[in-house]
Amino acid sequence: MYMKKILSLVAIAAIGVATYSFTTVEKPAKAMKMAEKSAAIGTNIGEEAPDIEMAGVDGKKIKLSSLRGKMVLIDFWASWCGPCRRENPNVVGAYDKYKKAKFKTAKGFDIFSVSLDAESEKWKAAIEKDGLIWKNHVCDNKGWSNAAAALYKVQSIPMSFLIDENGIIVAKNLRGLELHKELDKHVKSL
């Protein structure tokens, strides 16, 4: 009789320990998944890039978040910026090379260009002259007071942020070969 009580207590304790083990292991895993889905919004690597909504070349609003699912280069530049204009052939080269690439987790590559121009005509002329053929060009014609530049704390241009398919910043201030090297890390095949 005494032995049956002990065995019953041991069985109940074992069930309790097993239940506790499953719940304590499961909760942190769920918490980790939720934390991954809700990264802090900011401009540091690992943070979710703040959304940008601004007028495009045709005056219609374009949202950065409309490109979710793709790797996206957010490129801050201006027509009057010599270093930006010298970097543009590299950005065009990256666009040509990666726009049809197969990525490990993303569905393609695109560029979201934010101009710090104050004069619309000069901005549009530079897009044409430099062959910036992607569709996502935005500008609020406020120069250094550009809302997106303030949001991203841009203090010099050219400045870039590479975001993944979830809008998470994976790299920033990529120029020249560094842009290609970073994109290569995410490519499955060209």
Solvent accessible surface area in square Angstrom, and as a share of the most:
residue,aa,sasa,rsa
1,M,180,0.80
2,Y,166,0.63
3,M,127,0.57
4,K,146,0.62
5,K,125,0.53
6,I,64,0.33
7,L,110,0.55
8,S,59,0.38
9,L,118,0.59
10,V,89,0.51
11,A,51,0.40
12,I,115,0.58
13,A,58,0.45
14,A,58,0.45
15,I,119,0.60
16,G,39,0.38
17,V,99,0.57
18,A,46,0.36
19,T,78,0.45
20,Y,146,0.56
21,S,49,0.31
22,F,147,0.61
23,T,56,0.32
24,T,52,0.30
25,V,108,0.62
26,E,86,0.38
27,K,138,0.58
28,P,74,0.46
29,A,51,0.40
30,K,117,0.50
31,A,58,0.45
32,M,123,0.55
33,K,130,0.55
34,M,136,0.61
35,A,63,0.49
36,E,127,0.57
37,K,170,0.72
38,S,84,0.54
39,A,25,0.19
40,A,68,0.53
41,I,118,0.60
42,G,15,0.14
43,T,12,0.07
44,N,86,0.44
45,I,105,0.53
46,G,44,0.42
47,E,41,0.18
48,E,38,0.17
49,A,5,0.04
50,P,11,0.07
51,D,63,0.32
52,I,5,0.03
53,E,95,0.43
54,M,12,0.05
55,A,31,0.24
56,G,4,0.04
57,V,62,0.36
58,D,104,0.54
59,G,51,0.49
60,K,145,0.62
61,K,137,0.58
62,I,36,0.18
63,K,87,0.37
64,L,8,0.04
65,S,39,0.25
66,S,82,0.53
67,L,18,0.09
68,R,115,0.42
69,G,21,0.20
70,K,66,0.28
71,M,2,0.01
72,V,1,0.01
73,L,1,0.01
74,I,0,0.00
75,D,8,0.04
76,F,0,0.00
77,W,2,0.01
78,A,0,0.00
79,S,13,0.09
80,W,131,0.46
81,C,7,0.04
82,G,31,0.30
83,P,66,0.42
84,C,1,0.01
85,R,62,0.23
86,R,175,0.64
87,E,26,0.12
88,N,3,0.01
89,P,92,0.58
90,N,32,0.16
91,V,4,0.03
92,V,28,0.16
93,G,30,0.29
94,A,0,0.00
95,Y,31,0.12
96,D,73,0.38
97,K,85,0.36
98,Y,0,0.00
99,K,73,0.31
100,K,167,0.71
101,A,7,0.05
102,K,132,0.56
103,F,13,0.06
104,K,127,0.54
105,T,102,0.59
106,A,8,0.06
107,K,168,0.71
108,G,13,0.13
109,F,7,0.03
110,D,16,0.08
111,I,0,0.00
112,F,0,0.00
113,S,1,0.00
114,V,0,0.00
115,S,0,0.00
116,L,0,0.00
117,D,2,0.01
118,A,62,0.48
119,E,95,0.42
120,S,35,0.23
121,E,128,0.57
122,K,116,0.49
123,W,5,0.02
124,K,69,0.29
125,A,61,0.47
126,A,3,0.02
127,I,21,0.11
128,E,142,0.64
129,K,165,0.70
130,D,35,0.18
131,G,30,0.29
132,L,7,0.03
133,I,112,0.57
134,W,7,0.02
135,K,179,0.76
136,N,14,0.07
137,H,5,0.02
138,V,0,0.00
139,C,3,0.02
140,D,34,0.18
141,N,65,0.33
142,K,122,0.52
143,G,11,0.10
144,W,130,0.46
145,S,81,0.52
146,N,0,0.00
147,A,61,0.47
148,A,2,0.02
149,A,3,0.02
150,A,73,0.57
151,L,87,0.43
152,Y,3,0.01
153,K,144,0.61
154,V,14,0.08
155,Q,161,0.72
156,S,68,0.44
157,I,17,0.09
158,P,8,0.05
159,M,36,0.16
160,S,5,0.03
161,F,3,0.01
162,L,0,0.00
163,I,8,0.04
164,D,23,0.12
165,E,31,0.14
166,N,87,0.44
167,G,1,0.01
168,I,33,0.17
169,I,1,0.00
170,V,39,0.23
171,A,8,0.06
172,K,71,0.30
173,N,78,0.40
174,L,22,0.11
175,R,107,0.39
176,G,27,0.26
177,L,120,0.60
178,E,94,0.42
179,L,1,0.00
180,H,26,0.12
181,K,104,0.44
182,E,23,0.10
183,L,0,0.00
184,D,68,0.35
185,K,127,0.54
186,H,43,0.19
187,V,19,0.11
188,K,153,0.65
189,S,55,0.35
190,L,126,0.63
